[in-house]
Amino acid sequence: MPATHIDLANAHELVGRDLGVSSWVTLDQAKIDTFAECTGDRQWIHVDPERAKREGPFGDTIAHGYLLLALIAPATFELLIEPAGVAQAVNYGLDRVRFVAPVRAGVRVRVRIKVLSVEGKGGGRLLVTTDNAVEIEGESKPALTAVTLAMLITE
């Protein structure tokens, strides 16, 4: 749930605020395998539990970094887009992405979002830049950090 009431009429007041954390998502092997099928990234460290346990550096399969990155969009909908009643939102880009720690299969993660900037672009459009951290349950180090940009269309 969002940490604050979100009103795009005063969106500049969101700058510097932590919007809160998304719901937990379990990254089980089935989700990892589905992502591998969708993307064609079937590297054994993600999809072969026996080999990953035997040969891998993490003792188990791990989620794809890009799977973790993909969790930011639904978290943004949960914490910003829907609470603000935005008519439409479009991914606008990424400024910085770092894959900090592996996420083993079966672990829960969530996304923490902080607003870095809000820039009016005219025509009912706001460019919102956020700092995102994919947190691993029970771990102090995030799995991923990323600065993302979203164009919110309010009219």
The 8 nearest C-alpha neighbors of each residue, nearest first, counted from 0:
[[1, 78, 19, 21, 2, 20, 77, 22],
 [2, 0, 19, 78, 18, 3, 20, 4],
 [3, 1, 19, 18, 0, 17, 4, 20],
 [2, 4, 1, 5, 18, 19, 17, 16],
 [5, 3, 6, 2, 1, 82, 83, 18],
 [4, 6, 83, 3, 82, 7, 79, 10],
 [5, 7, 8, 83, 9, 10, 4, 82],
 [6, 8, 10, 9, 83, 5, 153, 11],
 [7, 9, 6, 10, 11, 5, 153, 12],
 [10, 8, 7, 11, 6, 12, 13, 5],
 [11, 9, 7, 12, 13, 8, 6, 117],
 [10, 12, 13, 9, 14, 117, 116, 118],
 [13, 11, 10, 14, 9, 16, 15, 117],
 [14, 12, 11, 16, 10, 114, 15, 5],
 [15, 13, 114, 116, 115, 16, 12, 11],
 [16, 14, 114, 115, 13, 113, 17, 116],
 [17, 15, 13, 14, 113, 114, 18, 115],
 [16, 18, 113, 19, 112, 114, 15, 2],
 [19, 17, 2, 1, 112, 113, 16, 78],
 [18, 20, 2, 1, 17, 111, 112, 0],
 [21, 19, 111, 110, 112, 0, 109, 22],
 [20, 22, 110, 74, 109, 0, 23, 111],
 [21, 23, 109, 24, 20, 0, 74, 110],
 [22, 24, 109, 108, 107, 21, 25, 110],
 [23, 25, 107, 108, 109, 26, 22, 106],
 [26, 24, 107, 106, 27, 105, 108, 23],
 [27, 25, 105, 106, 104, 30, 107, 24],
 [26, 28, 105, 104, 29, 30, 25, 31],
 [27, 29, 31, 30, 104, 32, 105, 26],
 [28, 30, 32, 27, 31, 33, 26, 34],
 [31, 29, 33, 32, 28, 27, 26, 34],
 [30, 32, 28, 34, 29, 33, 62, 35],
 [33, 31, 35, 29, 34, 30, 46, 28],
 [34, 32, 30, 36, 35, 31, 29, 37],
 [33, 35, 37, 31, 32, 36, 38, 30],
 [36, 34, 40, 32, 41, 38, 33, 39],
 [35, 37, 33, 39, 34, 38, 32, 40],
 [38, 36, 34, 35, 39, 33, 40, 32],
 [39, 37, 35, 40, 36, 34, 41, 33],
 [38, 40, 36, 35, 41, 37, 34, 42],
 [41, 39, 35, 38, 42, 36, 34, 37],
 [40, 42, 35, 39, 46, 43, 45, 36],
 [41, 43, 44, 40, 45, 46, 47, 35],
 [44, 42, 47, 46, 45, 41, 51, 50],
 [43, 45, 60, 51, 42, 46, 47, 61],
 [46, 44, 60, 61, 43, 42, 62, 47],
 [47, 45, 43, 32, 44, 41, 48, 42],
 [46, 48, 43, 50, 49, 51, 45, 44],
 [49, 47, 51, 60, 50, 59, 52, 46],
 [50, 48, 52, 51, 47, 53, 59, 54],
 [49, 51, 53, 52, 47, 48, 54, 55],
 [52, 50, 55, 48, 59, 44, 54, 60],
 [53, 51, 58, 59, 49, 50, 55, 54],
 [52, 54, 50, 51, 55, 49, 58, 59],
 [55, 53, 51, 50, 52, 56, 58, 49],
 [54, 56, 51, 57, 58, 52, 53, 44],
 [55, 57, 58, 54, 51, 59, 52, 53],
 [58, 56, 59, 55, 60, 51, 52, 103],
 [59, 57, 52, 55, 56, 51, 53, 60],
 [60, 58, 52, 51, 57, 48, 103, 61],
 [59, 61, 45, 44, 48, 51, 104, 103],
 [62, 60, 103, 45, 102, 104, 101, 44],
 [63, 61, 102, 31, 45, 103, 104, 64],
 [62, 64, 66, 65, 61, 67, 45, 31],
 [65, 63, 67, 66, 68, 62, 98, 143],
 [64, 66, 68, 67, 63, 69, 62, 70],
 [67, 65, 69, 63, 64, 68, 62, 70],
 [66, 68, 64, 65, 70, 69, 63, 133],
 [67, 69, 65, 66, 70, 71, 64, 143],
 [68, 70, 66, 67, 71, 65, 72, 73],
 [71, 69, 67, 68, 72, 73, 74, 66],
 [70, 72, 74, 69, 73, 68, 75, 110],
 [71, 73, 75, 74, 70, 69, 76, 90],
 [74, 72, 76, 75, 71, 70, 77, 69],
 [75, 73, 77, 71, 76, 21, 72, 78],
 [76, 74, 72, 78, 73, 79, 77, 71],
 [75, 77, 80, 73, 74, 79, 81, 78],
 [76, 78, 74, 75, 81, 79, 73, 21],
 [79, 77, 1, 75, 76, 74, 0, 18],
 [80, 78, 75, 82, 76, 81, 83, 77],
 [79, 81, 76, 85, 83, 82, 84, 75],
 [80, 82, 84, 83, 76, 79, 77, 85],
 [83, 81, 84, 79, 80, 5, 78, 77],
 [82, 84, 5, 80, 81, 85, 6, 79],
 [83, 85, 81, 82, 80, 86, 153, 79],
 [86, 84, 80, 83, 87, 153, 81, 152],
 [87, 85, 153, 152, 84, 154, 88, 151],
 [86, 88, 152, 85, 151, 89, 153, 80],
 [89, 87, 151, 150, 152, 149, 90, 85],
 [88, 90, 150, 149, 91, 151, 87, 152],
 [91, 89, 149, 92, 148, 150, 88, 147],
 [92, 90, 149, 148, 150, 89, 93, 147],
 [93, 91, 148, 90, 147, 94, 149, 146],
 [92, 94, 147, 146, 95, 148, 96, 145],
 [93, 95, 146, 147, 92, 96, 145, 148],
 [94, 96, 146, 145, 93, 97, 147, 144],
 [97, 95, 145, 144, 146, 98, 94, 93],
 [96, 98, 144, 143, 99, 145, 95, 142],
 [99, 97, 143, 142, 100, 64, 144, 96],
 [98, 100, 142, 143, 97, 141, 101, 144],
 [99, 101, 142, 98, 141, 102, 143, 140],
 [102, 100, 142, 61, 103, 99, 62, 98],
 [103, 101, 61, 62, 142, 104, 100, 106],
 [102, 104, 61, 60, 106, 59, 62, 101],
 [103, 105, 27, 61, 28, 106, 60, 26],
 [104, 106, 27, 26, 25, 103, 28, 107],
 [107, 105, 25, 104, 26, 103, 108, 102],
 [108, 106, 25, 24, 136, 23, 26, 135],
 [107, 109, 135, 24, 134, 23, 136, 25],
 [108, 110, 23, 134, 21, 133, 22, 24],
 [109, 111, 133, 21, 20, 132, 134, 74],
 [112, 110, 20, 132, 131, 19, 133, 21],
 [111, 113, 131, 18, 130, 17, 19, 110],
 [112, 114, 17, 130, 129, 18, 16, 115],
 [115, 113, 129, 14, 15, 16, 116, 128],
 [116, 114, 129, 14, 128, 15, 113, 130],
 [117, 115, 128, 14, 127, 114, 118, 129],
 [118, 116, 127, 126, 11, 125, 128, 10],
 [117, 119, 126, 125, 120, 127, 116, 11],
 [120, 118, 125, 121, 124, 126, 117, 123],
 [119, 121, 124, 125, 118, 126, 122, 123],
 [122, 120, 123, 124, 119, 125, 118, 152],
 [121, 123, 124, 120, 154, 152, 153, 119],
 [122, 124, 153, 154, 121, 152, 125, 120],
 [125, 123, 152, 120, 122, 121, 151, 153],
 [124, 126, 119, 151, 118, 120, 150, 127],
 [125, 127, 150, 118, 117, 149, 151, 119],
 [128, 126, 117, 149, 148, 116, 125, 150],
 [129, 127, 148, 116, 115, 147, 114, 117],
 [130, 128, 114, 115, 147, 113, 146, 131],
 [129, 131, 146, 113, 112, 145, 114, 115],
 [132, 130, 112, 145, 144, 111, 146, 129],
 [131, 133, 144, 111, 110, 143, 134, 141],
 [134, 132, 110, 143, 142, 109, 141, 144],
 [133, 135, 141, 109, 108, 132, 142, 110],
 [136, 134, 108, 138, 141, 107, 137, 142],
 [137, 135, 138, 107, 108, 134, 106, 109],
 [136, 138, 135, 139, 134, 107, 140, 106],
 [139, 137, 135, 136, 140, 141, 134, 142],
 [138, 140, 141, 137, 135, 134, 136, 142],
 [139, 141, 138, 142, 100, 134, 99, 135],
 [142, 140, 134, 143, 133, 135, 132, 99],
 [141, 143, 100, 99, 133, 134, 101, 98],
 [144, 142, 98, 133, 99, 141, 97, 132],
 [143, 145, 132, 97, 131, 96, 133, 98],
 [146, 144, 96, 131, 95, 130, 147, 97],
 [145, 147, 130, 95, 94, 129, 93, 131],
 [148, 146, 93, 129, 128, 92, 145, 94],
 [147, 149, 128, 91, 92, 127, 93, 90],
 [150, 148, 90, 91, 127, 89, 126, 151],
 [149, 151, 126, 89, 88, 125, 91, 127],
 [152, 150, 88, 125, 124, 87, 149, 153],
 [153, 151, 124, 87, 123, 154, 88, 86],
 [152, 154, 123, 85, 86, 124, 151, 87],
 [153, 123, 152, 86, 122, 124, 85, 87]]
